[in-house]
Amino acid sequence: MKYIFAILVVLLGIGIGAISYWRIPYEELNVLELNLWLIVGGGSLIGALCSTLLFKLKPLKIGLLVTLGVVLSVIFRIIYDLTVKDPSSHNLAPLEIIFSVLQSLPFAFAGSYIAGTLQKQRNHQ
């Protein structure tokens, strides 16, 4: 049963990455006057917070799974662009993946550990 929850959390991360990376061109950093880093970070924070509260998995695992989903979303976008669009558009693909990890991981950990702390406080009362 925990594997199903893990798959759902990864799918949530893919959704966060799809909303942020698939909707804007790479030359832009803003969508609807919001910075891309804010969208990925806020989505990772809220997604990890809700996932930790719903699925009762360890906060470390939730943070890593949300980040994995965001990274997979970026990789899917890179593969799509290389095969369908312009093969030369992702010269720095490894850096794009590293940036997506830097955008998502700290916020996903923060959200999951905030939710873990809230769960512990609720259990002690």
C-alpha positions as semicolon CSV with decimal commas, in nm:
position;residue;x (nm);y (nm);z (nm)
1;M;0,000;0,000;0,000
2;K;0,289;0,236;0,068
3;Y;0,406;0,190;-0,291
4;I;0,076;0,328;-0,417
5;F;0,117;0,631;-0,193
6;A;0,474;0,678;-0,317
7;I;0,357;0,664;-0,678
8;L;0,086;0,922;-0,601
9;V;0,342;1,157;-0,446
10;V;0,571;1,122;-0,751
11;L;0,273;1,195;-0,978
12;L;0,201;1,503;-0,769
13;G;0,561;1,616;-0,824
14;I;0,526;1,554;-1,198
15;G;0,215;1,772;-1,190
16;I;0,402;2,050;-1,011
17;G;0,681;2,032;-1,267
18;A;0,435;2,022;-1,555
19;I;0,254;2,332;-1,432
20;S;0,576;2,523;-1,393
21;Y;0,803;2,397;-1,672
22;W;0,568;2,292;-1,949
23;R;0,359;2,609;-1,954
24;I;0,627;2,867;-2,024
25;P;0,898;2,899;-2,286
26;Y;1,255;2,857;-2,168
27;E;1,347;3,215;-2,245
28;E;1,099;3,336;-1,983
29;L;1,125;3,310;-1,606
30;N;0,784;3,459;-1,530
31;V;0,436;3,324;-1,581
32;L;0,140;3,544;-1,484
33;E;0,384;3,783;-1,314
34;L;0,512;3,503;-1,085
35;N;0,872;3,385;-1,094
36;L;0,933;3,024;-1,195
37;W;1,129;2,961;-0,874
38;L;0,830;3,074;-0,669
39;I;0,592;2,845;-0,856
40;V;0,814;2,537;-0,822
41;G;0,907;2,614;-0,461
42;G;0,554;2,695;-0,351
43;G;0,411;2,393;-0,530
44;S;0,673;2,164;-0,377
45;L;0,612;2,307;-0,030
46;I;0,235;2,272;-0,047
47;G;0,249;1,934;-0,221
48;A;0,491;1,788;0,035
49;L;0,294;1,935;0,326
50;C;-0,036;1,787;0,204
51;S;0,122;1,455;0,109
52;T;0,281;1,411;0,450
53;L;-0,047;1,485;0,624
54;L;-0,247;1,252;0,396
55;F;-0,023;0,954;0,339
56;K;0,161;0,919;0,672
57;L;0,496;0,853;0,507
58;K;0,826;0,974;0,650
59;P;0,899;1,341;0,576
60;L;1,236;1,260;0,421
61;K;1,074;1,018;0,178
62;I;0,798;1,262;0,085
63;G;1,049;1,541;0,016
64;L;1,257;1,316;-0,206
65;L;0,954;1,179;-0,392
66;V;0,811;1,524;-0,468
67;T;1,151;1,637;-0,594
68;L;1,184;1,320;-0,801
69;G;0,851;1,400;-0,965
70;V;0,960;1,754;-1,050
71;V;1,289;1,625;-1,195
72;L;1,106;1,359;-1,399
73;S;0,879;1,629;-1,535
74;V;1,180;1,834;-1,647
75;I;1,339;1,526;-1,805
76;F;1,014;1,449;-1,992
77;R;1,007;1,808;-2,121
78;I;1,368;1,782;-2,237
79;I;1,302;1,452;-2,416
80;Y;0,991;1,595;-2,581
81;D;1,174;1,905;-2,698
82;L;1,469;1,705;-2,831
83;T;1,255;1,459;-3,027
84;V;0,967;1,678;-3,148
85;K;1,095;2,033;-3,155
86;D;1,454;2,151;-3,190
87;P;1,731;1,902;-3,102
88;S;1,971;2,186;-3,020
89;S;1,743;2,360;-2,771
90;H;1,877;2,185;-2,460
91;N;2,253;2,221;-2,478
92;L;2,271;2,254;-2,100
93;A;2,020;1,982;-2,005
94;P;2,220;1,862;-1,702
95;L;2,215;2,215;-1,560
96;E;1,840;2,235;-1,613
97;I;1,798;1,919;-1,408
98;I;2,028;2,049;-1,134
99;F;1,836;2,378;-1,121
100;S;1,506;2,190;-1,089
101;V;1,648;1,998;-0,792
102;L;1,767;2,323;-0,634
103;Q;1,424;2,477;-0,689
104;S;1,224;2,190;-0,544
105;L;1,424;2,000;-0,282
106;P;1,457;2,261;-0,004
107;F;1,091;2,355;-0,024
108;A;0,973;1,994;-0,040
109;F;1,178;1,913;0,271
110;A;1,046;2,221;0,449
111;G;0,685;2,130;0,372
112;S;0,721;1,767;0,471
113;Y;0,902;1,844;0,797
114;I;0,648;2,114;0,889
115;A;0,372;1,859;0,840
116;G;0,568;1,597;1,037
117;T;0,608;1,841;1,325
118;L;0,235;1,921;1,317
119;Q;0,153;1,549;1,327
120;K;0,381;1,492;1,627
121;Q;0,228;1,784;1,815
122;R;-0,122;1,660;1,741
123;N;-0,034;1,309;1,862
124;H;0,111;1,437;2,191
125;Q;-0,201;1,633;2,282
